[in-house]
């Protein structure tokens, strides 16, 4: 097994391009369903959560606020991984791994993935749903690839990153309208006061005796 690789795994795993929405969404509660990754030997749900939070902070949502204006949910619908090029390993073994030291890939890990992003208001109404797909191909190699331990993990995360990159421009087209809908749904209902017949409204005063005319001459009895 090739346990070392030239490239930095953490740097490759947790990075997203800077491409902020034209109108960021207000602060939302976040939910992730990454159960589809449990059948894979690659990334974990916590890896997916970390990448999703990075996307939210960098591109999609305003900074965290104590007030929440709805929910944003990422759901990984399906994910599958394949290992290809394993025939190279026979050749590598026969040649005492010499090709690996020359940078020849030992094998590839490929992941295909589909994800959905849901925008939900505070009342639980789904305002929009976006779908993205990703397909990765990660090589296992000494100098220009990754280790056999790290490559499956990166294959899953790279496919998820591609899916998020595909979702973002769709969301950007609706960002302003979604922001308005989320804020409007979270606004408190106006208080309506219904007038009754005996209610005194501003500007009204109770009936009072007519004022005495100061110019009236008082007649006295003599």
Residue frames as qw, qx, qy, qz and C-alpha x, y, z in Angstrom:
[[0.000, 0.888, 0.460, 0.000, 0.00, 0.00, 0.00],
 [0.373, 0.411, -0.029, 0.831, 1.19, 3.48, -0.87],
 [0.391, -0.698, -0.524, 0.293, 0.85, 5.40, 2.41],
 [0.246, -0.591, 0.001, 0.769, 2.56, 8.64, 1.45],
 [0.462, 0.700, 0.429, 0.335, 1.83, 11.19, -1.23],
 [0.424, 0.148, -0.005, 0.893, 3.36, 14.45, -2.26],
 [0.146, -0.538, -0.253, -0.791, 0.30, 16.69, -2.02],
 [0.106, -0.077, 0.604, -0.786, -1.16, 18.20, 1.17],
 [0.135, -0.402, -0.895, -0.136, -4.38, 16.39, 2.04],
 [0.073, -0.641, -0.544, 0.537, -5.98, 19.03, 4.31],
 [0.048, 0.449, -0.191, -0.872, -5.38, 21.81, 1.81],
 [0.172, -0.015, -0.775, -0.608, -6.97, 19.75, -0.94],
 [0.132, -0.438, -0.884, 0.097, -9.92, 18.66, 1.20],
 [0.111, -0.776, -0.523, 0.336, -11.23, 21.84, 2.74],
 [0.138, -0.297, 0.215, 0.920, -11.14, 24.61, 0.19],
 [0.368, 0.698, 0.614, -0.009, -13.87, 26.41, -1.75],
 [0.347, 0.348, 0.251, 0.834, -13.61, 29.12, -4.40],
 [0.001, 0.455, 0.357, -0.816, -14.60, 32.65, -3.44],
 [0.073, -0.259, -0.622, -0.735, -17.78, 33.35, -5.43],
 [0.101, 0.286, 0.637, -0.709, -20.20, 35.13, -3.10],
 [0.177, 0.651, 0.724, 0.147, -23.88, 35.49, -4.00],
 [0.129, 0.476, 0.164, 0.854, -24.93, 38.94, -5.24],
 [0.479, -0.533, 0.127, -0.685, -27.31, 39.10, -2.25],
 [0.202, 0.170, -0.917, 0.299, -26.31, 36.83, 0.62],
 [0.567, -0.484, -0.607, -0.274, -29.01, 34.89, 2.41],
 [0.389, -0.694, 0.289, -0.532, -29.82, 35.97, 5.98],
 [0.098, -0.370, 0.875, -0.295, -28.63, 33.79, 8.86],
 [0.824, -0.045, -0.309, -0.472, -30.22, 30.35, 8.65],
 [0.707, -0.366, 0.587, -0.150, -30.14, 27.16, 10.68],
 [0.410, 0.505, -0.691, -0.314, -28.13, 24.55, 8.78],
 [0.852, -0.092, 0.459, -0.235, -28.89, 20.88, 8.32],
 [0.285, 0.530, -0.736, -0.309, -26.87, 18.21, 6.53],
 [0.919, -0.001, 0.328, -0.221, -27.96, 14.72, 5.51],
 [0.285, 0.659, -0.673, -0.178, -24.78, 12.92, 4.44],
 [0.781, -0.184, 0.554, -0.220, -25.92, 9.38, 5.24],
 [0.857, 0.506, -0.053, -0.076, -25.17, 8.35, 1.65],
 [0.284, 0.737, -0.584, 0.186, -21.46, 8.64, 2.49],
 [0.640, -0.457, 0.551, -0.280, -21.70, 5.99, 5.20],
 [0.952, 0.189, 0.239, -0.019, -21.53, 3.24, 2.57],
 [0.582, 0.732, -0.265, 0.237, -18.27, 4.67, 1.28],
 [0.819, -0.295, -0.153, 0.468, -14.78, 4.05, 2.59],
 [0.409, 0.470, 0.029, 0.782, -13.94, 7.67, 1.85],
 [0.056, -0.386, 0.205, -0.898, -15.18, 10.89, 3.43],
 [0.161, -0.378, -0.819, 0.400, -17.21, 10.97, 6.64],
 [0.054, -0.834, -0.509, -0.209, -20.33, 13.07, 7.28],
 [0.393, -0.797, -0.076, 0.452, -18.18, 15.36, 9.45],
 [0.422, -0.130, 0.437, 0.784, -15.92, 16.00, 6.42],
 [0.104, 0.561, 0.619, 0.540, -18.98, 16.96, 4.38],
 [0.280, -0.867, -0.392, 0.127, -20.23, 19.19, 7.20],
 [0.451, -0.566, 0.114, 0.680, -16.93, 21.04, 7.34],
 [0.285, 0.108, 0.539, 0.785, -16.93, 21.69, 3.59],
 [0.060, -0.716, -0.620, -0.314, -20.59, 22.82, 3.66],
 [0.350, -0.827, -0.250, 0.361, -19.93, 25.27, 6.51],
 [0.406, -0.326, 0.300, 0.799, -17.01, 26.72, 4.55],
 [0.146, 0.389, 0.631, 0.656, -19.25, 27.25, 1.52],
 [0.203, -0.822, -0.531, -0.032, -21.90, 28.94, 3.66],
 [0.399, -0.746, -0.073, 0.527, -19.49, 31.34, 5.31],
 [0.372, -0.253, 0.422, 0.787, -17.52, 32.18, 2.19],
 [0.021, 0.081, 0.623, 0.778, -20.27, 32.44, -0.40],
 [0.223, -0.459, -0.774, -0.374, -23.88, 31.91, 0.61],
 [0.439, -0.732, -0.521, -0.016, -24.89, 33.34, 3.96],
 [0.070, -0.837, 0.192, -0.508, -24.47, 36.42, 6.12],
 [0.203, 0.338, -0.766, 0.509, -22.38, 36.08, 9.29],
 [0.383, -0.362, -0.838, 0.144, -23.93, 34.13, 12.14],
 [0.267, -0.393, 0.083, -0.876, -26.69, 35.93, 14.03],
 [0.204, 0.034, 0.830, -0.518, -28.69, 35.05, 17.11],
 [0.632, 0.400, 0.259, -0.611, -31.83, 35.53, 15.00],
 [0.294, -0.041, 0.869, 0.397, -32.51, 32.85, 12.38],
 [0.451, 0.378, -0.060, -0.806, -34.71, 33.42, 9.36],
 [0.887, 0.258, -0.131, -0.360, -35.27, 29.85, 8.21],
 [0.786, -0.293, 0.532, 0.121, -33.28, 26.77, 7.27],
 [0.500, 0.642, -0.507, -0.286, -30.81, 25.66, 4.63],
 [0.836, -0.194, 0.505, -0.097, -30.46, 21.91, 4.15],
 [0.334, 0.564, -0.690, -0.307, -27.89, 20.03, 2.11],
 [0.869, -0.046, 0.434, -0.234, -28.81, 16.46, 1.27],
 [0.045, 0.447, -0.817, -0.362, -26.46, 14.03, -0.45],
 [0.827, 0.153, -0.008, -0.541, -28.89, 11.96, -2.47],
 [0.991, 0.051, 0.083, 0.087, -26.44, 9.30, -3.63],
 [0.001, 0.822, -0.563, -0.086, -22.71, 8.66, -3.78],
 [0.988, 0.039, 0.135, 0.056, -20.73, 5.79, -5.26],
 [0.133, -0.799, 0.548, 0.208, -17.02, 5.10, -5.51],
 [0.960, 0.274, 0.002, 0.055, -14.97, 2.94, -7.86],
 [0.438, -0.651, 0.505, 0.359, -11.29, 1.97, -7.90],
 [0.804, 0.592, 0.038, -0.023, -9.79, 1.81, -11.37],
 [0.388, 0.777, -0.473, 0.151, -6.36, 1.09, -12.77],
 [0.710, -0.537, 0.435, -0.133, -5.59, -1.61, -10.24],
 [0.941, 0.293, 0.047, 0.164, -4.01, -3.62, -13.03],
 [0.280, 0.822, -0.367, 0.333, -1.10, -1.23, -12.69],
 [0.584, -0.652, 0.427, -0.228, -0.38, -2.80, -9.31],
 [0.967, 0.031, 0.219, 0.124, 0.65, -6.12, -10.87],
 [0.630, 0.646, -0.092, 0.421, 3.12, -4.31, -13.08],
 [0.164, -0.843, 0.332, -0.391, 4.33, -2.31, -10.10],
 [0.813, -0.451, 0.354, -0.096, 4.94, -5.45, -8.06],
 [0.920, 0.266, 0.119, 0.263, 6.83, -7.16, -10.87],
 [0.486, 0.647, -0.124, 0.574, 9.08, -4.13, -11.26],
 [0.549, -0.285, -0.478, 0.624, 9.58, -3.71, -7.49],
 [0.083, -0.872, -0.395, 0.277, 7.49, -0.52, -7.44],
 [0.455, -0.140, 0.244, 0.845, 10.01, 1.27, -9.64],
 [0.085, 0.547, 0.496, 0.669, 7.30, 3.04, -11.73],
 [0.367, -0.834, -0.411, 0.031, 5.81, 4.49, -8.52],
 [0.515, -0.563, 0.024, 0.646, 9.09, 6.16, -7.68],
 [0.284, 0.071, 0.446, 0.846, 9.03, 7.66, -11.17],
 [0.267, 0.218, 0.160, -0.925, 5.56, 9.12, -10.54],
 [0.355, -0.109, -0.764, -0.527, 3.44, 6.56, -12.38],
 [0.611, -0.291, 0.178, -0.714, -0.04, 6.29, -10.75],
 [0.123, -0.120, 0.969, -0.175, -0.73, 3.14, -8.81],
 [0.029, 0.502, 0.855, 0.127, -4.52, 3.40, -9.19],
 [0.142, -0.276, -0.107, -0.945, -7.44, 5.87, -9.25],
 [0.040, 0.436, 0.794, -0.422, -10.42, 6.47, -6.98],
 [0.122, -0.243, -0.424, -0.864, -13.52, 7.82, -8.71],
 [0.086, 0.416, 0.734, -0.529, -16.64, 9.13, -6.95],
 [0.128, -0.385, -0.491, -0.771, -19.92, 10.18, -8.54],
 [0.111, -0.372, -0.664, 0.639, -22.31, 12.11, -6.32],
 [0.106, -0.577, -0.458, -0.668, -25.61, 13.98, -6.45],
 [0.207, -0.299, -0.572, 0.735, -26.69, 16.57, -3.88],
 [0.078, -0.731, -0.506, -0.451, -29.70, 18.80, -3.27],
 [0.185, -0.040, -0.373, 0.908, -29.84, 22.14, -1.48],
 [0.186, -0.690, -0.668, -0.208, -33.17, 23.18, 0.07],
 [0.040, 0.189, -0.228, 0.954, -34.08, 26.72, 1.21],
 [0.354, -0.547, -0.757, -0.055, -36.88, 26.66, 3.82],
 [0.134, -0.615, 0.071, -0.774, -38.61, 29.55, 5.61],
 [0.126, -0.260, 0.702, -0.650, -39.37, 29.74, 9.34],
 [0.729, 0.023, 0.238, -0.641, -42.80, 28.18, 8.79],
 [0.609, -0.109, 0.783, 0.067, -41.32, 25.07, 7.17],
 [0.689, 0.667, 0.201, -0.200, -42.25, 26.00, 3.60],
 [0.663, -0.108, 0.449, 0.589, -39.67, 24.96, 0.98],
 [0.227, 0.822, -0.005, -0.522, -38.96, 28.05, -1.13],
 [0.553, 0.684, -0.426, -0.213, -36.47, 26.50, -3.55],
 [0.864, -0.238, 0.427, 0.123, -34.54, 23.29, -4.27],
 [0.377, 0.781, -0.452, -0.211, -31.34, 23.06, -6.31],
 [0.971, -0.051, 0.222, 0.079, -29.53, 19.99, -7.62],
 [0.177, 0.818, -0.532, -0.128, -25.84, 19.53, -8.35],
 [0.997, 0.042, 0.015, 0.068, -23.69, 16.63, -9.50],
 [0.101, -0.826, 0.549, 0.085, -20.01, 15.89, -9.11],
 [0.983, 0.157, -0.034, 0.090, -17.58, 13.34, -10.54],
 [0.227, -0.852, 0.468, 0.061, -14.02, 13.08, -9.24],
 [0.931, 0.254, -0.194, 0.178, -10.92, 11.16, -10.26],
 [0.334, -0.853, 0.392, -0.084, -8.10, 11.08, -7.71],
 [0.771, 0.404, -0.478, 0.117, -4.82, 9.37, -8.48],
 [0.787, -0.580, 0.181, 0.106, -2.70, 7.39, -6.07],
 [0.724, 0.537, -0.158, 0.402, 0.93, 8.24, -6.80],
 [0.686, -0.279, -0.254, 0.622, 4.17, 9.14, -5.09],
 [0.323, -0.160, 0.008, 0.933, 4.81, 12.68, -6.30],
 [0.218, -0.047, -0.270, -0.937, 1.77, 13.94, -8.19],
 [0.587, -0.348, -0.605, -0.410, -0.99, 12.17, -6.31],
 [0.514, -0.536, 0.328, -0.584, -2.21, 11.03, -2.90],
 [0.125, -0.262, 0.935, -0.203, -1.87, 8.05, -0.63],
 [0.369, -0.216, -0.841, -0.331, -4.17, 5.04, -0.85],
 [0.212, -0.451, -0.724, 0.477, -5.55, 6.00, 2.56],
 [0.030, 0.484, 0.186, -0.854, -6.27, 9.62, 1.72],
 [0.069, 0.048, -0.617, -0.783, -7.37, 9.31, -1.91],
 [0.155, -0.482, -0.840, -0.194, -10.83, 7.79, -1.23],
 [0.174, -0.669, -0.463, 0.555, -11.62, 10.56, 1.25],
 [0.044, -0.439, 0.217, 0.871, -10.56, 13.24, -1.20],
 [0.017, -0.169, -0.797, -0.579, -12.52, 11.60, -4.04],
 [0.127, -0.659, -0.739, 0.063, -15.78, 11.95, -2.10],
 [0.164, -0.713, -0.220, 0.646, -15.07, 15.53, -1.02],
 [0.105, -0.247, 0.469, 0.841, -13.99, 16.62, -4.51],
 [0.053, -0.394, -0.810, -0.431, -17.26, 15.25, -5.95],
 [0.181, -0.752, -0.570, 0.279, -19.23, 17.13, -3.28],
 [0.198, -0.543, 0.073, 0.813, -17.28, 20.31, -4.00],
 [0.047, 0.042, 0.655, 0.753, -18.18, 20.01, -7.69],
 [0.123, -0.600, -0.777, -0.145, -21.85, 19.55, -6.79],
 [0.210, -0.750, -0.335, 0.531, -21.79, 22.70, -4.62],
 [0.173, -0.347, 0.347, 0.854, -20.06, 24.59, -7.41],
 [0.021, -0.283, -0.766, -0.577, -22.89, 23.54, -9.72],
 [0.193, -0.704, -0.674, 0.118, -25.58, 24.58, -7.24],
 [0.281, -0.494, -0.177, 0.803, -24.15, 28.03, -6.45],
 [0.005, 0.055, -0.372, -0.927, -24.89, 29.78, -9.79],
 [0.260, -0.485, -0.756, -0.355, -28.45, 28.44, -9.72],
 [0.372, -0.657, -0.525, 0.394, -28.93, 29.91, -6.27],
 [0.258, -0.269, 0.050, 0.926, -27.32, 33.20, -7.33],
 [0.071, -0.306, -0.573, -0.757, -30.11, 33.76, -9.87],
 [0.450, -0.635, -0.553, -0.296, -32.74, 33.65, -7.11],
 [0.477, -0.110, -0.529, 0.693, -30.73, 35.10, -4.22],
 [0.091, -0.139, 0.114, -0.980, -32.41, 38.51, -4.01],
 [0.621, -0.284, -0.358, -0.638, -35.94, 37.10, -4.19],
 [0.729, -0.237, -0.626, 0.144, -35.16, 34.35, -1.67],
 [0.302, 0.017, -0.453, 0.838, -33.69, 36.86, 0.75],
 [0.331, -0.204, -0.015, -0.921, -36.85, 38.96, 0.63],
 [0.738, -0.258, -0.485, -0.392, -39.09, 35.92, 1.13],
 [0.640, -0.137, -0.634, 0.411, -37.08, 34.65, 4.09],
 [0.117, 0.040, -0.350, 0.929, -37.10, 38.04, 5.81],
 [0.472, -0.219, -0.187, -0.833, -40.81, 38.59, 5.13],
 [0.740, -0.249, -0.601, -0.172, -41.78, 35.16, 6.49],
 [0.561, -0.167, -0.580, 0.567, -39.86, 35.82, 9.71],
 [0.059, -0.306, 0.107, -0.944, -41.34, 39.29, 10.26],
 [0.099, 0.277, 0.791, -0.536, -43.86, 39.50, 13.13],
 [0.037, 0.604, 0.709, 0.364, -47.51, 39.77, 12.14],
 [0.038, -0.338, 0.065, -0.938, -48.91, 43.31, 12.44],
 [0.003, 0.341, 0.774, -0.534, -51.25, 43.96, 15.39],
 [0.163, -0.389, -0.518, -0.744, -54.77, 44.76, 14.21],
 [0.064, 0.248, 0.634, -0.730, -57.13, 46.62, 16.57],
 [0.077, -0.489, -0.722, -0.484, -60.83, 46.51, 15.73],
 [0.141, -0.170, 0.218, -0.951, -62.81, 49.55, 16.80],
 [0.133, -0.480, -0.861, 0.104, -65.99, 49.09, 18.90],
 [0.065, -0.781, -0.410, -0.467, -68.87, 51.54, 19.25],
 [0.482, -0.868, -0.121, 0.008, -67.86, 52.62, 22.76],
 [0.755, -0.140, 0.044, 0.639, -64.15, 52.98, 21.95],
 [0.013, 0.962, -0.013, -0.274, -62.64, 56.46, 22.08],
 [0.793, 0.307, 0.148, 0.504, -60.16, 57.00, 19.29],
 [0.415, -0.286, 0.002, 0.864, -57.51, 59.65, 19.03],
 [0.003, -0.170, -0.324, -0.931, -59.01, 63.03, 18.27],
 [0.455, -0.553, -0.551, -0.429, -62.34, 62.18, 19.86],
 [0.026, 0.148, -0.609, 0.779, -63.40, 63.60, 23.26],
 [0.050, -0.487, -0.855, 0.173, -66.47, 62.82, 25.33],
 [0.060, -0.725, -0.404, -0.555, -69.47, 65.14, 24.97],
 [0.337, -0.276, -0.453, 0.778, -69.24, 68.12, 27.34],
 [0.085, 0.832, 0.464, -0.294, -71.49, 71.08, 28.11],
 [0.442, 0.706, 0.189, 0.521, -71.32, 73.99, 25.69],
 [0.433, -0.089, -0.278, 0.853, -69.05, 76.77, 26.91],
 [0.043, -0.825, -0.449, 0.340, -70.65, 79.91, 28.40],
 [0.416, 0.685, 0.187, 0.569, -70.56, 82.95, 26.20],
 [0.473, -0.304, -0.307, 0.768, -68.34, 85.45, 28.01],
 [0.032, 0.161, 0.182, 0.969, -70.04, 88.36, 26.22],
 [0.348, -0.583, -0.674, -0.292, -73.47, 87.54, 27.60],
 [0.118, -0.454, 0.277, -0.838, -74.79, 90.25, 29.96],
 [0.264, -0.270, -0.873, 0.310, -75.86, 88.90, 33.31],
 [0.334, -0.545, -0.239, -0.731, -79.32, 90.24, 34.31],
 [0.210, -0.065, -0.775, 0.592, -79.80, 90.68, 37.96],
 [0.293, -0.693, -0.618, -0.229, -83.09, 91.02, 39.79],
 [0.110, 0.229, -0.311, 0.916, -83.55, 94.23, 41.56]]
